[in-house]
Amino acid sequence: MIRRLTRAQTIALGCVAGLLGGAVLTRTLTAFNPQPDPPGFGMVGIAAGQTARLNIVNLGNGPAALPPPCRVDLEFFDADGNVLADRAVAVKPGESASLDYVASFVPTNTTDAAVVNRAEIRPAVNTATGLLAPPCRTTVEIFDNATGRTSVFIPPPCRLRCGSPQP
């Protein structure tokens, strides 16, 4: 036996179906990235007469319970993965620390000034766990030694995972 729906029941059923369909269509979709983001900072060029500075600051200075200090190794690597400079720090809330790398170039047989007076380096911030606590932020800057003027400023990486010393 087939039962016919009244006009009111048909409208109500249509409204329910429309709401359910709308809820399905308005669902937020997110993409999956199967490749991990690159760790830490990328390479940056430094020339004769410049200094690279890797900074870390612990922004945990609010009224909430104090976070633990940011315990990190600040490092600079060359293009081959060799350590150029490093420093272990424990930055307390409201404090900061930095590591400077002043380029020193060794004369070579080439007369190409771009090769003799420039190098590519990579800053890295390493922790025991590979994660940087949220109140801790890092930046990199390249400045002129004579004037102190910053020529390059690199904001913190988008993710919280720290870099590794391997190239």
Beta strands, then each sheet from edge to edge (+ up, - down):
strand 1: 44-47
strand 2: 50-58
strand 3: 70-78
strand 4: 83-91
strand 5: 96-102
strand 6: 118-126
strand 7: 136-144
strand 8: 150-154
sheet 1: 1+ 6- 3+ 4-
sheet 2: 5+ 2- 7+ 8-
end
